[in-house]
Structures are given as C-alpha cells and as structure tokens.
Amino acid sequence: MAIRRLRDKERTRVNDCTACMPRAPSSLMAHPDWAELLRLPLAERIQLVEDLWDSIAADAERLPLPESHREELARRRAAYRADPGRVIPWEQVRDRLWSEE
C-alpha cells in the first residue's frame, strides 16, 4: 500500500514536470526512422535509451522546477527545521517500504 501511494505521488510529480516541458512539433513515432529503431536488438535499444537519458540528464539544469516541487521542498525543509530529530535514515525507510510489498 505504501509503495502504491509513493508511486502515485511520483507519477503526479512526473506529470507536473512534463507539463512544463516543451512538446515536440511532431510525434517521434511518426518519424520515418522509428520502425528501424524498433527493429534494433533489445540490448541496442536499451543502450539507445540510456544514451538518450544521459543527454537529458546533462541538460537537467535547463528544465524549470515546477511550483509544486518548490512547495514540497519548502514544506520538507520547514518540517526538518521544526524537528530535526524526526529524520529517518534512508536505509530504514527503504527496508520498511520493501517489506510492505
């Protein structure tokens, strides 16, 4: 249950982020090379996706931070400053999440 809530929350964040991203004028799937890309062996398609993701990560600072992310960061900072002793180490959070699957 906790994992599902986390995934739903992350999906919302991704949607918030993609809303501020420019849209391509045409669909990649309509591109003439798309069919050729789909014929590549799986390992090559995975490598292509990794290379594409690396190029996105290199430009990540150019992507504007959605207001909902700014608000969440401010909320978390305020909560931490109000009670720093409530911090739970990542290892404990991860273990608890994986144990609820």
C-alpha positions in Angstrom: 0.0 0.0 0.0 2.8 2.5 0.9 4.6 1.7 -2.3 1.4 2.3 -4.3 1.0 5.7 -2.6 4.6 6.5 -3.3 4.3 5.6 -7.0 1.1 7.6 -7.3 2.9 10.6 -5.8 5.9 10.2 -8.1 3.6 9.9 -11.1 2.0 13.2 -10.1 5.4 14.8 -9.8 6.4 13.5 -13.2 3.2 14.9 -14.7 3.9 18.2 -13.0 7.4 18.2 -14.5 6.3 17.1 -18.0 3.7 19.9 -18.1 6.4 22.5 -18.2 8.5 20.7 -20.9 8.2 21.8 -24.5 6.3 19.4 -26.7 7.9 18.2 -30.0 6.1 19.5 -33.0 5.6 16.0 -34.3 5.4 12.6 -32.7 8.6 10.6 -32.7 6.6 7.5 -33.5 5.7 9.1 -36.8 9.3 9.7 -37.7 10.5 7.5 -40.6 13.4 6.1 -38.5 11.1 4.9 -35.7 10.3 1.5 -37.3 14.0 1.0 -37.9 14.8 1.8 -34.3 12.2 -0.8 -33.2 14.0 -3.4 -35.2 17.2 -3.0 -33.3 18.1 -5.8 -30.9 16.8 -5.3 -27.4 20.3 -4.6 -25.9 20.9 -1.8 -28.5 17.5 -0.3 -27.8 18.3 -0.3 -24.1 21.7 1.4 -24.8 19.9 3.9 -27.0 17.5 4.8 -24.2 20.4 5.0 -21.7 22.3 7.4 -24.1 19.2 9.5 -24.6 18.6 9.6 -20.8 22.3 10.7 -20.2 21.8 13.5 -22.7 18.7 14.6 -20.8 20.5 14.4 -17.5 23.3 16.6 -18.9 20.7 19.3 -19.6 18.6 18.8 -16.5 19.5 22.2 -15.0 17.7 23.9 -18.0 14.4 22.2 -17.1 12.4 24.5 -14.9 11.4 23.3 -11.5 7.6 23.1 -11.2 6.0 25.2 -8.5 4.6 22.0 -6.9 8.2 20.8 -6.4 9.3 24.1 -4.9 6.4 23.9 -2.5 7.2 20.4 -1.5 10.8 21.2 -0.9 9.9 24.2 1.3 7.4 22.0 3.2 10.1 19.4 3.9 12.7 22.0 4.9 10.3 23.6 7.3 9.4 20.2 8.8 13.0 19.3 9.2 13.9 22.6 10.8 10.9 22.3 13.2 12.0 18.8 14.4 15.4 17.6 13.1 15.1 14.5 15.4 12.3 13.1 13.4 14.6 12.3 10.4 14.5 8.6 9.5 17.6 7.2 7.8 17.1 6.1 4.2 18.0 2.5 4.9 15.1 2.3 7.4 12.7 3.8 5.0 13.8 1.5 2.2 13.6 -1.5 4.4 10.1 -0.6 5.6 8.9 0.1 2.0 10.2 -3.2 0.6 8.8 -5.2 3.5 5.2 -3.9 2.7 5.1 -5.3 -0.9 
